[in-house]
Amino acid sequence: GGRGAIASHMWADFWMNGGIRAVAFNDAALLTCLSNDCGYANVFGKSIDMFADEGDILFAISSSGKSENILNGVRAARNQGAKVVTFSGFSSENPLRQMGDINFYVPDGAYGAVEVLHLAICHCILDVIIIENGGVAD
């Protein structure tokens, strides 16, 4: 959904503009293949098991913070030795918010507000990286 669109948008920006190896695990063929073979709850965990390396950083984005497939992805990232940055909203007690090394929480119950702020935060992170590497953030 909307969070997948954020991931697709940001992986390209982190790679092209930030010079950081990045990937989004929401390609349609990958999602349908892994969903059929491993179940939708494991669709991201399986990808992360296969691709994540120790020291990588996972951006886990879920408006509700309760999406089982995202939570399982975070667990897989931890098992691989990756760091986790979470982006969640809605309830302050959502499980995703409790799982990150860094947590960005939007205290709102509207999908639109949560998604827009998550995207803005991702862009701010990228801008800091670009500037720290001597570039100019657009």
Kinemage of the C-alpha trace (Angstrom):
@kinemage 1
@onewidth
@group {chain A} dominant
@subgroup {mainchain}
@vectorlist {calphas} color= white
{ca gly a 1} P 0.000 0.000 0.000
{ca gly a 2} L 1.130 3.508 0.824
{ca arg a 3} L 4.068 2.314 2.895
{ca gly a 4} L 5.259 0.230 -0.055
{ca ala a 5} L 5.159 3.359 -2.188
{ca ile a 6} L 7.304 5.146 0.409
{ca ala a 7} L 9.803 2.259 0.337
{ca ser a 8} L 9.927 2.262 -3.471
{ca his a 9} L 10.424 6.007 -3.588
{ca met a 10} L 13.085 6.134 -0.879
{ca trp a 11} L 15.269 3.204 -1.961
{ca ala a 12} L 15.836 4.942 -5.273
{ca asp a 13} L 16.651 8.258 -3.569
{ca phe a 14} L 19.017 6.685 -1.031
{ca trp a 15} L 20.815 4.849 -3.828
{ca met a 16} L 20.880 7.574 -6.484
{ca asn a 17} L 21.248 10.681 -4.324
{ca gly a 18} L 22.765 9.321 -1.127
{ca gly a 19} L 25.168 6.801 -2.630
{ca ile a 20} L 23.870 4.137 -0.248
{ca arg a 21} L 23.118 0.580 -1.298
{ca ala a 22} L 19.360 0.242 -0.841
{ca val a 23} L 16.531 -2.061 -1.849
{ca ala a 24} L 12.785 -2.255 -1.297
{ca phe a 25} L 11.284 -5.731 -0.952
{ca asn a 26} L 7.933 -4.884 -2.530
{ca asp a 27} L 8.406 -5.947 -6.143
{ca ala a 28} L 5.130 -7.545 -7.284
{ca ala a 29} L 6.713 -10.812 -8.457
{ca leu a 30} L 8.726 -11.146 -5.247
{ca leu a 31} L 5.676 -10.449 -3.075
{ca thr a 32} L 3.445 -12.928 -4.863
{ca cys a 33} L 6.109 -15.637 -5.076
{ca leu a 34} L 7.049 -15.436 -1.413
{ca ser a 35} L 3.439 -15.038 -0.299
{ca asn a 36} L 2.498 -18.212 -2.160
{ca asp a 37} L 5.493 -20.172 -0.892
{ca cys a 38} L 6.030 -18.789 2.618
{ca gly a 39} L 2.775 -17.040 3.549
{ca tyr a 40} L 2.152 -13.317 3.583
{ca ala a 41} L 3.215 -13.020 7.225
{ca asn a 42} L 6.735 -14.062 6.160
{ca val a 43} L 7.009 -12.163 2.880
{ca phe a 44} L 9.524 -9.601 4.178
{ca gly a 45} L 11.252 -11.830 6.713
{ca lys a 46} L 12.252 -14.280 3.987
{ca ser a 47} L 13.652 -11.498 1.794
{ca ile a 48} L 15.574 -10.038 4.709
{ca asp a 49} L 16.937 -13.481 5.632
{ca met a 50} L 18.270 -13.760 2.092
{ca phe a 51} L 19.627 -10.236 1.573
{ca ala a 52} L 20.469 -8.566 4.890
{ca asp a 53} L 24.003 -8.494 6.195
{ca glu a 54} L 25.291 -7.679 9.632
{ca gly a 55} L 25.501 -3.909 9.989
{ca asp a 56} L 22.763 -3.173 7.450
{ca ile a 57} L 19.917 -0.867 8.446
{ca leu a 58} L 16.282 -1.843 7.958
{ca phe a 59} L 13.691 0.907 7.675
{ca ala a 60} L 10.465 -0.759 8.865
{ca ile a 61} L 7.374 1.263 7.919
{ca ser a 62} L 3.868 0.461 9.189
{ca ser a 63} L 1.213 3.060 9.921
{ca ser a 64} L -0.443 0.875 12.562
{ca gly a 65} L 2.798 -0.649 13.805
{ca lys a 66} L 0.955 -3.977 13.983
{ca ser a 67} L 1.525 -5.480 10.520
{ca glu a 68} L 2.672 -9.041 11.142
{ca asn a 69} L 4.760 -9.165 7.959
{ca ile a 70} L 6.676 -6.022 9.017
{ca leu a 71} L 7.182 -7.294 12.580
{ca asn a 72} L 8.541 -10.593 11.212
{ca gly a 73} L 10.827 -8.615 8.910
{ca val a 74} L 12.237 -6.766 11.915
{ca arg a 75} L 12.838 -10.053 13.708
{ca ala a 76} L 14.675 -11.386 10.645
{ca ala a 77} L 16.797 -8.230 10.482
{ca arg a 78} L 17.747 -8.647 14.133
{ca asn a 79} L 18.720 -12.271 13.481
{ca gln a 80} L 21.011 -11.063 10.670
{ca gly a 81} L 22.657 -8.443 12.922
{ca ala a 82} L 21.027 -5.472 11.219
{ca lys a 83} L 20.018 -2.249 12.908
{ca val a 84} L 16.354 -1.239 12.751
{ca val a 85} L 14.722 2.154 12.280
{ca thr a 86} L 10.953 2.051 12.738
{ca phe a 87} L 8.263 4.340 11.372
{ca ser a 88} L 4.828 3.895 12.931
{ca gly a 89} L 1.720 5.775 13.983
{ca phe a 90} L -1.720 5.332 15.480
{ca ser a 91} L -1.338 3.862 19.002
{ca ser a 92} L 1.707 4.786 21.067
{ca glu a 93} L 1.662 1.178 22.305
{ca asn a 94} L 2.044 -0.383 18.841
{ca pro a 95} L 4.529 -3.283 18.807
{ca leu a 96} L 6.744 -1.926 16.016
{ca arg a 97} L 7.564 1.179 18.038
{ca gln a 98} L 9.101 -1.045 20.706
{ca met a 99} L 11.409 -2.915 18.284
{ca gly a 100} L 13.714 -0.330 16.758
{ca asp a 101} L 17.100 1.081 17.578
{ca ile a 102} L 15.591 4.393 16.457
{ca asn a 103} L 11.822 4.895 16.373
{ca phe a 104} L 9.866 7.571 14.545
{ca tyr a 105} L 6.310 7.632 15.836
{ca val a 106} L 3.548 9.860 14.448
{ca pro a 107} L 0.821 10.346 17.094
{ca asp a 108} L -2.096 10.440 14.679
{ca gly a 109} L -4.777 7.981 13.642
{ca ala a 110} L -5.155 9.130 10.031
{ca tyr a 111} L -3.290 7.136 7.381
{ca gly a 112} L -2.605 10.190 5.237
{ca ala a 113} L -0.975 12.214 8.002
{ca val a 114} L 1.123 9.263 9.183
{ca glu a 115} L 2.293 8.372 5.658
{ca val a 116} L 3.164 11.932 4.690
{ca leu a 117} L 5.172 12.466 7.858
{ca his a 118} L 6.997 9.143 7.441
{ca leu a 119} L 7.984 10.170 3.909
{ca ala a 120} L 9.103 13.609 5.130
{ca ile a 121} L 11.230 12.029 7.872
{ca cys a 122} L 12.873 9.686 5.341
{ca his a 123} L 13.688 12.661 3.124
{ca cys a 124} L 15.173 14.556 6.076
{ca ile a 125} L 17.397 11.570 6.930
{ca leu a 126} L 18.568 11.412 3.326
{ca asp a 127} L 19.222 15.170 3.213
{ca val a 128} L 21.434 14.907 6.313
{ca ile a 129} L 23.387 12.053 4.701
{ca ile a 130} L 23.855 14.003 1.469
{ca ile a 131} L 25.022 17.142 3.288
{ca glu a 132} L 27.380 15.184 5.573
{ca asn a 133} L 28.942 13.629 2.463
{ca gly a 134} L 29.642 17.070 1.009
{ca gly a 135} L 26.687 17.212 -1.363
{ca val a 136} L 23.784 19.582 -1.631
{ca ala a 137} L 20.324 18.395 -0.675
{ca asp a 138} L 17.722 19.359 -3.267
